[in-house]
Amino acid sequence: MPDDGPANQPSTSAREAGQSLYEGSLDVVMTGIAIIVPLVITLYVLQIALQFVTDALTPFVDLLEWVGLIQWIQSVTLIRLLIDLQLYPVVIDFLSEIIAVLVLFGVVILVGFVGHHRHGERVIGYVDLAIASIPGVGTVYKSFRRMGDVMLDDEAENFQDIKLVEFFGDEQYVLGFETSTSPESVQQATGDDEMVTMFIPLAPNPVTGGFLTHVPRSQVVDLDMTIEEGVRSILTSGVAAGEDADDPTNVTMGDLEKVTDFERLQDAISADDSGHESDGDPETE
């Protein structure tokens, strides 16, 4: 029988080339989405905020019109010229946007000023509690509130450094982020004056899961790794943790699929369990 091996090579190469093209195209699309989506959301939120402020100013504009101030402004020569040129509505819309931006900026400054004082913090705390109590809305609000607190917490120097921590037992280490020195109450309770607060993230999503731990300084090992490299290693479950981790092109879709191949993981666990059972059962020997 003739050997069909060489004949199959072109089709295999074409299939691999097609798969590589698909993965490259998918990577380009996902990169574009990752860049565009935050911009779109930001612009959408700003548009909603400006529209809200503009609508809130409508009663004030109606009051000025009732008093006669709007009519007086329209009688000014420059304004009458704009009306004749049919540019008055455009100018009014532009001025409304400018006023809305200034009012929004003023509200932000006012709220920030209030939040810097003790009594203002108490009022804001009541507002937070009221909004957080609303079903559905409260969950979203609390998530963004935590993000804002983390962004503003400069004194705590969040994620000061990345370390190796002895976590599960001797000679077993996990990546952890040092956030601060442990509170004095923790040091007194443990009898150790050199306790550090560590956040132990869970892969592959360190944002939604992890352990807040207080660890003796003696169990923390310095690591020659930046925080960005540590986050990338966790997000990829260790795939982007080698010497070439700085090059994002070295992490392929196939590598990420291997990370999430739960069937392979389950098979490995089952095989390991069956091996232990056969070792412990004298009848199988």
C-alpha positions, -999 to +999 in steps of 0.1 A: +000+000+000+013+035-008+024+057+021+000+086+025+022+103+051+038+128+028+005+135+011-010+145+044+017+170+053+004+198+031-031+195+046-016+194+081+005+225+074-025+243+060-045+234+090-018+247+114-015+279+093-052+284+095-053+279+132-024+303+137-042+329+115-073+324+136-054+328+169-037+359+156-069+374+144-086+366+177-057+382+196-060+414+175-098+415+181-094+410+219-067+436+221-090+461+203-119+453+226-096+457+257-086+491+246-120+504+232-144+491+259-129+512+288-129+543+266-165+538+256-176+531+291-158+563+303-173+584+276-207+569+283-205+577+320-194+612+313-222+617+289-247+605+315-232+628+341-233+658+319-268+651+307-279+648+344-264+681+353-279+698+322-314+684+331-309+696+367-302+731+355-334+733+335-355+746+364-328+773+370-330+784+333-368+785+335-365+807+365-342+831+347-367+832+318-396+839+342-376+867+358-369+881+323-331+877+323-331+855+293-351+880+273-327+908+283-297+887+272-314+880+238-318+918+233-281+923+234-267+932+199-243+903+197-269+878+208-294+892+182-267+889+156-263+852+165-300+847+163-302+863+129-274+840+117-292+810+133-262+803+154-279+811+187-291+775+194-256+762+187-240+787+211-266+780+237-260+743+235-222+748+237-226+771+267-249+746+284-222+719+280-196+743+294-218+752+324-226+716+330-189+707+331-182+736+355-211+726+377-200+689+377-165+699+386-178+722+414-199+693+428-168+670+428-147+697+446-175+702+471-180+665+478-142+661+481-140+690+505-169+676+526-153+641+526-121+655+541-138+665+573-149+643+602-186+653+601-186+651+563-172+616+564-201+606+587-226+620+563-210+602+533-210+570+554-248+573+558-252+579+521-230+549+513-251+527+536-283+539+521-272+532+485-256+499+494-289+488+509-306+490+475-309+455+460-288+451+428-277+487+428-259+483+461-236+455+448-224+476+419-220+507+440-199+489+466-176+474+440-169+509+425-166+524+460-139+499+469-121+507+437-122+544+446-110+537+481-080+517+468-071+545+443-072+572+470-054+552+497-019+565+489-007+564+525-012+527+527+011+522+496-010+493+484+010+464+471+043+477+484+062+446+472+058+411+460+072+383+482+073+345+486+054+333+516+055+298+532+019+290+531+009+253+529+039+238+547+077+235+547+094+243+514+061+253+498+058+290+488+031+311+472+033+346+457+020+373+480+017+411+480+029+430+510+004+457+518+015+471+551+028+463+586+004+444+607-017+463+633-003+465+668-032+444+681-021+416+658+015+419+669+004+418+706-018+388+700+009+368+683+037+379+705+057+388+674+068+424+668+077+418+631+044+408+615+035+419+580+001+420+563+001+400+531-025+395+504-023+360+489-041+362+455-058+333+439-051+325+402-062+333+376-083+362+390-065+379+418-092+407+420-121+386+432-104+361+454-075+357+478-064+355+515-057+384+538-029+370+561-007+383+589+027+366+585+059+367+606+087+385+588+108+354+591+084+334+568+086+360+541+112+356+514+124+385+492+118+380+455+135+396+425+103+403+407+082+434+400+046+437+410+036+438+373+055+406+367+038+390+397+003+400+386+010+387+350+022+354+365-010+351+386-033+361+357-018+334+335-015+308+363+022+307+359+024+304+321+040+339+318+064+335+346+096+323+328+126+341+315+107+353+284+076+365+304+084+401+294+074+392+258+036+389+258+038+372+223+053+341+240+020+334+257-002+317+232-039+308+232-028+272+235-010+279+267-040+296+282-062+267+271-039+243+290-043+264+321-081+260+320-080+224+309-100+211+339-106+177+323-068+171+321-065+182+357-093+159+368-077+130+349-044+137+366-060+138+400-079+106+394-047+088+382-028+100+412-056+088+436-057+054+419-019+051+422-021+058+459-048+032+464-028+005+445+003+013+466-016+010+498-035-022+489-013-053+496-036-075+474-028-056+443+009-063+446 
